[in-house]
Amino acid sequence: MATAKGRQSSARTLPSVRGKCRLTASTLGRSYFLGVPPSVAHCRAVLRGGYQRQRVLAALHLAPLQPGTVLFPTSAPAWRQKRLLEQAA
């Protein structure tokens, strides 16, 4: 569909985008972190081997999963983070 200025409307591209969407009734309302629903084990694995940005998000996902614990210090030196992860295991 052409608009008054001769440009095509974005309505034509929406059906192809919607067709590729993977949302189903079972996935609506769920959060995913690196393709997996957040869990304590998954967040700790990301804290051990993820990139810096992923480790920050893992710490943020881990905090509500373990009430009463402090936020994991991802800005601490690597040796301290490693020691804290070994103590938690």
DAPEDA-V654104 format. One line per field, one symbol per residue. phi: phi as a letter, one per 20 degrees, with the letter a starting at -180 (. if undefined). psi: psi as a letter, one per 20 degrees, with the letter a starting at -180 (. if undefined). burial: I if it has 24 or more other ideal C-beta (glycine too) atoms within 12 Angstrom, else O. Layout:
BEGIN
phi=???
psi=???
burial=???
END
This chain:
BEGIN
phi=.eefeneeffffefgffffefdfcfedfnedcclncgfbfffffffffcefgffffffffffgffcgneeffefefggfffffffffff
psi=pqahjiqqqihhighhghhipjprhiipiqqqoljqpprgggghhhhhjrrghhhghghhhhgihnqiqrppniirqghgggghhhhh.
burial=OOOOOOOOOOOOOOOOOOOOOOOOOOOOOOOOIOOOOIOOOIIIOIIOOIOOOOIIIIIOIIOOOOOOOOOIOIOOOOOOIOOIIOOOO
END
